[in-house]
Amino acid sequence: MKYQTKLGLIFCSSALTISLIVLLLIFPFAKLSPEEIKHMNTPQNIENFDLNINMGDDYGFLPVVELMDHYMENPPTTNNNTLLKIPERQFGGC
């Protein structure tokens, strides 16, 4: 076998081995605990969301509860004609 071929095989196998070792060392830190998994899979009440979402300069920060209330009171309307309509793409050009 040529020297360059041996050197290439050694490099590839060592790179794969080092990558696997690093992966095995890092993996335990990426695992979630069973309590966290149970909490993620349990539906939460809307009152538990105290997150504020930035809606831009016009509306500022709004709580999730207000956004959900607005969505429930004013559901989006769909029209069968608008579902099939493909938006027209406009080319800005130079």
C-alpha distances in whole Angstrom, upper triangle without the diagonal:
4,7,9,7,7,10,11,11,13,15,16,16,18,20,21,22,24,26,27,28,30,32,33,34,36,37,40,42,42,43,47,50,52,55,53,52,55,57,55,56,59,61,63,67,67,69,66,65,66,63,65,63,63,65,65,68,70,70,68,67,68,68,66,69,71,68,68,72,72,70,72,75,74,71,69,71,69,70,68,69,66,64,63,63,60,61,61,58,59,57,58,57,57
4,6,5,6,9,10,11,12,14,16,17,18,20,21,23,24,26,27,29,30,32,33,35,36,38,41,42,42,44,48,50,52,55,54,52,56,57,55,56,60,62,63,67,67,69,66,64,66,63,64,62,62,64,64,66,69,69,67,66,67,67,66,69,71,68,68,72,72,69,72,75,73,71,69,70,68,70,68,68,66,63,63,63,59,60,60,57,58,56,57,55,55
4,5,5,6,9,10,11,12,14,15,16,18,20,21,22,24,26,27,28,30,31,33,34,36,39,40,40,42,46,49,51,54,52,51,55,56,54,55,59,61,62,66,66,68,65,63,64,61,62,61,61,62,62,65,67,68,66,65,66,66,64,68,69,67,67,71,71,69,71,74,72,70,68,70,68,70,68,68,66,64,63,63,60,60,60,57,58,55,56,55,55
4,5,5,6,9,10,10,12,14,15,16,18,20,21,22,24,25,27,28,30,31,33,34,37,38,38,41,44,47,49,52,50,49,53,54,52,53,57,58,60,63,63,65,62,60,61,58,59,58,57,59,59,61,64,64,62,61,63,63,61,65,66,64,64,68,68,65,68,71,69,67,65,67,65,66,65,65,63,60,59,59,56,56,56,53,54,52,52,51,51
4,5,5,6,9,10,11,12,14,15,17,18,20,21,23,24,26,27,29,30,32,33,36,37,37,39,43,45,47,50,49,47,51,52,50,51,55,57,58,62,62,64,61,59,60,58,59,57,57,59,58,61,64,64,62,61,62,62,60,64,65,63,63,67,66,64,66,69,68,65,63,65,63,65,63,63,61,59,58,58,55,55,55,52,53,51,52,51,51
4,5,5,6,9,10,11,12,14,15,16,18,20,21,22,24,26,27,28,30,31,34,36,36,38,42,44,46,49,48,47,50,52,49,51,54,56,58,61,62,64,61,59,60,58,59,57,57,59,59,62,65,64,63,61,63,62,60,64,66,63,63,67,67,65,67,70,69,66,64,66,65,66,65,65,63,60,60,60,57,57,57,54,56,54,55,54,54
4,6,5,6,9,10,10,12,14,15,16,18,20,21,22,24,26,27,28,30,33,34,34,36,40,43,45,48,46,45,49,50,48,49,53,55,56,60,60,62,59,57,58,55,57,55,55,57,57,59,62,62,60,59,60,60,58,62,64,61,61,65,65,63,65,68,67,65,63,65,63,65,64,64,62,59,59,59,56,56,56,53,54,52,52,52,51
4,5,5,6,9,10,10,12,14,15,16,18,20,21,22,24,26,27,28,32,33,32,35,38,41,43,46,44,43,47,48,46,47,51,52,54,57,57,59,56,55,56,53,54,52,52,54,54,57,59,59,58,56,58,57,56,59,61,58,59,62,62,60,62,65,64,61,60,62,60,61,60,60,58,56,55,55,52,52,52,49,51,49,49,48,48
4,5,5,6,8,10,11,12,14,15,16,18,20,21,22,24,26,27,30,31,31,33,37,39,41,44,43,42,45,47,44,45,49,51,53,56,57,59,56,54,55,53,54,52,53,55,55,58,60,60,58,57,58,57,56,59,61,58,58,62,62,60,62,65,64,61,60,61,60,61,60,61,58,55,55,56,52,53,53,50,52,50,51,50,51
4,6,5,6,8,10,10,12,14,15,16,18,20,21,22,24,26,28,30,30,32,36,38,41,44,42,41,45,46,44,45,49,51,53,56,57,58,55,54,55,52,54,52,53,55,55,58,60,60,58,56,58,57,55,59,61,58,58,62,62,60,62,66,64,62,60,63,61,63,62,62,60,57,57,57,54,54,55,52,54,52,52,52,52
4,6,5,6,9,10,10,12,14,15,16,18,20,21,22,24,27,28,28,30,34,37,39,42,40,39,43,44,42,44,47,49,50,54,54,56,53,51,52,49,51,49,49,51,51,54,57,57,55,53,55,54,53,56,58,55,56,60,60,57,60,63,62,59,58,60,58,60,60,60,57,55,55,55,52,51,52,49,50,49,49,49,49
4,6,5,6,9,10,11,12,14,15,16,18,20,21,22,26,27,26,28,32,35,37,40,38,37,41,42,40,41,45,47,48,52,52,54,51,49,50,48,49,47,48,50,50,53,55,55,53,52,53,52,51,54,56,53,53,57,57,55,57,60,59,57,55,57,55,57,56,57,54,52,52,52,49,49,49,47,48,47,47,47,47
4,5,5,6,9,10,11,12,14,15,16,18,20,21,24,26,25,27,31,34,36,39,37,36,40,41,39,40,44,46,48,51,52,54,51,49,50,48,50,48,49,51,51,54,57,56,54,53,54,53,51,54,56,54,54,58,58,56,58,61,60,57,56,58,57,59,58,58,56,53,53,54,51,51,52,49,51,49,50,50,50
4,5,5,6,8,10,10,12,14,15,16,18,20,23,24,24,26,30,33,35,38,36,36,39,41,39,40,44,46,47,51,51,53,50,48,49,47,49,47,48,50,51,53,56,55,53,52,53,52,50,54,56,53,54,57,58,56,58,61,60,58,56,59,57,60,59,59,57,54,54,55,52,52,53,50,51,50,51,50,51
4,5,5,6,9,10,11,12,14,15,16,18,21,22,22,24,28,31,33,36,34,34,37,38,36,38,41,43,45,48,48,50,47,45,46,44,45,44,44,47,47,50,52,52,50,48,49,49,47,50,52,50,50,54,54,52,54,58,57,54,53,55,54,56,56,56,53,51,51,51,48,48,49,46,48,46,47,47,47
4,6,5,6,9,10,10,12,14,15,16,19,21,20,22,26,29,31,34,32,31,35,36,34,35,39,41,43,46,47,49,45,44,45,43,45,43,44,46,47,50,52,51,50,48,49,48,46,49,51,49,49,53,53,51,53,56,55,53,51,54,52,54,54,54,52,49,49,50,47,47,48,46,47,46,47,47,48
4,5,5,6,9,10,11,12,14,15,18,20,20,22,26,28,30,33,32,31,35,36,34,36,39,42,43,47,47,49,46,44,46,44,46,45,45,48,48,51,54,53,51,49,50,49,47,50,52,50,50,54,55,52,54,58,57,55,53,56,55,57,56,57,55,52,52,53,50,50,51,49,51,50,50,50,51
4,5,5,6,9,10,11,12,14,17,18,19,21,25,27,30,32,31,30,34,35,33,35,39,41,42,46,46,48,44,43,44,42,43,42,43,46,46,49,52,51,49,47,48,47,45,48,51,49,49,52,53,51,53,56,56,54,53,55,54,57,56,57,54,52,52,53,50,50,51,48,50,49,49,49,50
4,5,5,6,9,10,11,12,15,16,16,18,22,25,27,30,28,28,31,32,30,32,36,38,39,42,43,45,41,40,41,39,40,39,40,42,43,46,49,48,46,44,45,44,42,45,47,45,45,49,50,48,50,53,52,50,49,51,50,53,52,53,50,48,48,49,46,46,47,45,46,45,46,46,47
4,5,5,6,9,10,10,13,15,15,17,21,23,25,28,27,26,30,31,29,31,34,36,38,42,42,44,41,40,41,39,41,40,41,43,44,48,50,49,47,45,45,44,42,45,48,46,45,49,50,48,49,53,52,50,49,52,51,53,52,54,51,48,49,50,47,47,49,46,48,47,48,49,49
4,5,5,6,9,10,12,14,15,17,20,23,25,28,27,26,30,31,30,31,35,37,39,42,43,44,41,40,41,39,41,41,42,44,45,48,51,50,47,45,46,45,43,46,48,47,46,50,51,49,51,54,54,52,51,54,53,55,55,56,53,51,52,52,50,50,51,49,51,50,50,51,52
4,5,5,6,9,11,12,13,15,19,21,24,27,25,25,28,29,28,30,33,35,36,40,41,42,38,37,38,36,38,38,39,41,42,45,48,46,44,42,43,42,40,43,46,44,44,47,48,46,48,52,51,49,49,51,51,53,53,54,51,49,50,50,48,47,49,47,48,47,48,48,49
4,5,5,6,9,10,10,12,16,19,21,24,22,22,25,27,25,27,30,32,34,37,38,39,36,35,36,34,36,36,37,39,40,44,46,45,42,40,41,40,38,41,43,41,41,45,46,44,45,49,49,46,46,48,48,50,50,51,48,46,47,47,45,45,47,45,46,46,46,47,48
4,6,5,8,10,11,12,16,18,20,23,22,21,25,26,25,27,30,33,34,37,39,40,36,36,37,36,38,38,39,42,43,46,48,47,45,42,43,41,39,42,45,43,42,46,47,45,47,50,50,48,48,50,50,52,52,54,51,48,49,50,48,48,50,48,50,49,50,51,52
4,6,7,8,10,12,15,17,20,23,21,22,25,26,25,27,30,33,34,37,38,39,36,35,36,35,37,37,38,41,42,45,48,46,44,41,42,40,39,41,44,43,42,46,47,46,47,51,51,49,48,51,51,54,54,55,52,50,51,52,49,49,51,49,51,50,50,51,52
4,6,6,7,9,13,15,19,21,19,19,23,24,22,25,28,30,31,34,35,36,33,32,33,31,33,33,34,37,38,41,44,42,40,37,38,37,35,38,41,39,39,42,44,42,44,47,47,45,45,48,47,50,50,52,49,46,48,48,46,46,48,46,47,47,47,48,49
4,5,5,7,10,13,16,18,17,16,20,21,20,22,25,27,29,32,33,35,31,30,32,30,33,33,34,37,38,42,44,42,40,37,37,36,34,37,39,38,37,41,42,40,42,45,45,43,43,46,45,48,48,50,47,44,46,47,45,45,47,45,47,47,47,49,50
4,5,5,9,10,13,16,15,15,18,20,19,21,24,27,28,31,32,33,30,29,31,30,33,33,35,38,39,42,45,43,40,37,37,35,34,36,39,38,37,41,42,41,42,45,46,44,44,47,47,50,50,52,49,46,48,49,47,47,49,47,50,49,50,51,52
4,6,8,10,14,15,14,15,18,19,18,20,23,26,26,30,31,31,28,27,28,27,30,30,32,35,36,39,41,40,37,34,34,33,31,34,37,35,35,39,40,39,40,43,44,42,42,45,45,48,49,50,48,45,47,48,46,45,48,46,48,48,48,49,50
4,7,10,13,15,12,13,16,17,16,18,21,23,24,27,28,30,26,25,27,25,28,28,30,32,34,37,39,37,35,32,32,31,29,31,34,33,32,36,37,36,37,41,41,39,39,42,42,45,45,47,44,41,43,44,42,42,44,42,44,45,45,47,48
4,7,9,12,10,10,13,15,14,16,18,21,22,26,27,29,25,25,26,25,28,29,31,33,35,39,41,38,36,33,33,31,29,31,34,33,32,36,37,35,36,40,40,39,39,42,42,45,45,47,44,42,43,45,43,43,45,44,46,47,47,49,50
4,7,8,6,7,10,11,10,12,15,18,19,22,24,25,22,21,23,23,26,26,29,32,34,37,39,36,34,31,31,28,26,28,31,30,29,33,34,33,34,37,38,36,37,40,40,43,44,46,43,40,43,44,42,42,45,44,46,47,47,49,51
4,5,5,6,9,10,11,13,15,18,19,22,24,25,21,22,24,24,27,28,31,34,36,39,41,38,36,33,32,29,27,29,32,32,30,33,36,34,35,38,39,37,38,41,42,45,46,48,45,43,45,46,45,45,48,47,49,50,51,53,54
4,5,5,6,9,10,11,12,16,17,21,23,24,21,22,24,25,28,29,32,35,37,41,42,39,37,34,33,30,27,29,32,31,30,33,35,34,34,37,38,37,38,41,41,44,45,47,45,42,44,46,45,45,48,48,50,51,52,54,56
4,5,5,6,9,10,11,14,15,18,21,21,18,19,21,22,26,27,30,33,36,39,40,37,35,31,30,27,25,26,29,29,28,30,33,32,32,35,37,35,36,39,40,44,44,47,44,42,45,46,45,45,48,48,50,51,52,54,56
4,5,5,6,9,10,13,13,17,19,20,16,17,19,19,23,24,27,29,32,35,37,34,32,28,27,24,22,24,27,27,25,28,31,29,30,33,34,33,34,37,38,41,42,44,42,39,42,43,42,42,45,44,47,48,48,51,52
4,5,5,6,9,12,13,17,19,21,18,18,21,21,24,25,28,30,33,36,37,35,33,30,28,26,23,24,28,27,25,28,31,29,29,33,34,32,33,36,36,39,40,42,40,37,40,41,40,41,44,43,46,47,48,50,52
4,5,5,6,10,12,15,18,19,16,18,20,21,25,26,29,31,34,37,38,35,34,30,29,25,23,24,27,27,24,27,30,28,28,32,33,31,32,35,36,39,40,43,40,38,40,42,41,42,45,45,47,49,50,52,54
4,6,5,8,9,12,15,16,13,14,17,17,21,22,26,28,31,34,35,32,30,27,25,22,19,20,24,23,22,24,27,26,25,29,30,29,30,34,34,38,39,41,39,37,40,41,40,41,44,43,46,47,48,51,52
4,6,8,9,13,14,16,13,14,17,17,20,21,24,26,29,32,33,30,29,25,24,21,18,19,23,22,20,23,25,24,24,28,29,27,28,31,32,35,36,38,36,33,36,38,37,37,40,40,42,44,45,47,49
4,6,9,13,15,17,15,16,19,19,22,23,26,28,31,34,35,32,31,28,26,23,20,21,24,23,21,24,26,24,24,27,28,26,28,30,31,34,35,37,35,33,35,37,37,37,40,40,43,45,46,48,50
4,6,10,13,15,12,14,17,18,22,23,26,28,31,34,35,31,30,27,25,21,18,19,22,22,19,22,24,23,22,26,27,25,27,30,31,34,35,38,36,33,36,38,38,38,42,42,45,46,47,50,52
4,7,9,12,11,12,15,16,19,20,24,25,29,32,32,28,28,24,22,19,15,15,19,18,15,18,21,19,18,22,23,22,24,27,28,31,32,35,33,31,34,36,36,36,39,40,42,44,45,48,51
4,6,8,7,8,12,13,17,18,22,23,27,30,30,26,25,22,19,16,13,13,16,16,14,16,19,18,17,21,22,21,24,27,28,32,33,36,34,32,35,37,37,37,40,40,43,45,45,48,50
4,5,6,8,11,13,16,18,21,22,26,29,28,25,24,21,18,14,11,10,14,14,12,13,17,16,15,18,20,20,22,26,27,31,33,36,33,32,35,37,37,37,40,41,43,45,46,49,51
4,5,6,9,10,13,14,18,19,22,25,25,21,20,17,14,11,8,6,10,11,8,10,13,13,12,15,17,17,20,23,25,29,31,34,31,30,34,34,35,34,38,38,40,43,43,46,48
4,5,7,10,13,15,19,20,23,25,25,21,20,17,14,10,9,7,10,12,11,11,15,15,15,17,20,20,23,26,28,32,35,37,34,33,37,38,38,37,41,41,43,45,45,49,50
4,6,9,12,15,18,20,24,26,26,22,21,17,15,11,10,9,13,14,13,14,17,18,18,20,22,22,25,28,30,34,36,38,36,34,38,39,39,38,41,41,43,45,45,48,50
4,5,9,11,15,17,20,22,23,19,18,14,12,8,7,7,11,11,11,13,15,16,16,19,20,20,22,26,28,32,34,36,33,32,35,36,36,35,38,38,40,42,42,45,46
4,7,10,13,15,19,21,21,18,16,12,10,7,7,8,11,12,12,14,16,17,18,20,22,22,24,28,30,34,36,38,35,34,38,38,37,36,39,39,40,42,42,45,46
4,6,10,12,15,18,19,15,13,10,8,6,6,9,11,11,12,14,16,16,18,20,21,22,23,27,29,32,35,36,33,32,35,35,35,33,36,36,37,39,38,41,43
4,7,9,12,14,15,12,9,6,5,4,6,9,10,10,12,14,15,16,18,20,20,21,22,26,28,31,34,35,32,31,35,34,34,32,34,34,35,37,36,39,40
4,6,9,12,13,10,8,5,5,6,7,10,10,9,12,14,14,15,17,19,19,19,20,23,25,29,31,32,29,28,31,31,30,28,31,30,31,33,32,35,37
4,6,8,10,8,6,4,7,9,10,14,13,11,15,17,16,16,20,21,20,21,21,24,26,29,32,32,29,29,32,30,30,27,29,29,29,31,30,33,34
4,7,7,6,5,6,7,10,11,14,12,10,14,15,14,14,18,19,17,18,18,21,23,26,29,29,26,26,29,28,27,24,27,26,27,28,28,31,32
4,6,6,5,8,10,13,15,17,16,14,17,19,17,18,21,22,20,21,20,23,25,28,31,30,27,27,30,28,27,25,26,26,26,27,26,29,30
4,6,5,9,12,15,17,20,17,16,20,21,19,20,24,24,22,24,23,26,28,30,33,33,29,30,33,31,30,27,28,27,27,28,27,30,30
4,6,10,11,15,17,19,16,15,18,19,16,18,21,21,19,21,20,23,25,28,31,30,27,28,31,29,29,26,27,27,27,28,27,30,31
4,7,7,11,13,15,12,11,15,16,13,15,19,18,17,19,19,22,25,27,30,31,27,28,31,30,29,27,29,29,29,31,30,33,34
4,6,10,13,15,13,12,16,17,15,17,20,21,20,22,22,25,27,30,33,33,30,31,34,32,32,29,31,31,31,32,31,34,35
4,7,10,12,11,11,14,15,15,16,19,20,20,21,21,25,27,31,33,34,31,31,34,33,32,30,32,32,33,34,33,36,37
4,7,8,7,7,10,11,11,13,16,16,16,18,19,23,25,28,31,32,29,29,33,32,32,30,32,32,33,35,34,38,39
4,5,6,7,9,10,11,13,15,16,17,18,19,23,26,29,32,33,30,30,34,33,33,32,34,34,36,38,37,41,42
4,5,5,6,9,10,10,12,14,15,16,17,21,23,27,30,31,28,28,31,31,31,30,33,33,35,37,37,40,42
4,5,5,6,9,10,11,12,14,15,17,21,24,27,30,32,29,29,32,33,33,32,35,36,37,40,40,43,45
4,5,5,6,9,10,11,12,14,16,19,22,26,29,30,28,28,31,31,32,31,33,34,36,38,38,41,43
4,5,5,6,9,10,10,11,13,17,19,23,26,27,24,24,28,28,28,27,30,31,32,35,35,38,40
4,5,5,6,9,10,10,12,16,18,22,25,27,24,24,27,28,28,28,31,32,34,36,37,40,42
4,5,5,6,8,10,13,16,19,23,26,28,25,25,29,29,30,30,33,34,36,38,39,42,45
4,5,5,6,8,10,14,17,20,23,25,23,23,27,27,28,27,30,31,33,35,36,39,42
4,6,5,5,8,11,14,18,20,22,20,20,24,24,25,24,28,29,31,34,34,38,41
4,6,6,9,12,15,18,21,24,22,21,25,26,27,27,30,32,34,37,38,42,44
4,6,10,12,15,18,22,24,22,22,26,27,28,28,31,33,35,38,38,42,45
4,6,9,12,15,19,20,18,19,23,23,25,24,27,29,31,34,35,39,41
4,6,9,13,16,18,16,16,20,21,22,22,26,27,30,33,34,38,40
4,7,10,13,15,13,13,16,17,19,18,22,24,26,29,30,34,37
4,7,10,12,10,11,14,15,17,18,21,23,26,29,31,34,37
4,7,9,7,7,11,12,14,15,19,21,24,28,29,33,36
4,5,5,6,9,10,13,15,18,21,24,27,29,33,36
4,6,5,7,9,12,14,18,21,24,27,30,33,36
4,6,6,6,10,12,15,18,21,24,27,30,34
4,5,5,8,9,12,16,18,22,24,27,31
4,6,8,10,14,16,20,23,26,28,32
4,6,10,12,15,19,22,25,27,31
4,6,9,12,15,19,21,24,28
4,6,9,12,15,18,21,25
4,6,9,13,15,18,22
4,6,10,13,15,19
4,7,10,12,16
4,6,9,13
4,6,9
4,7
4
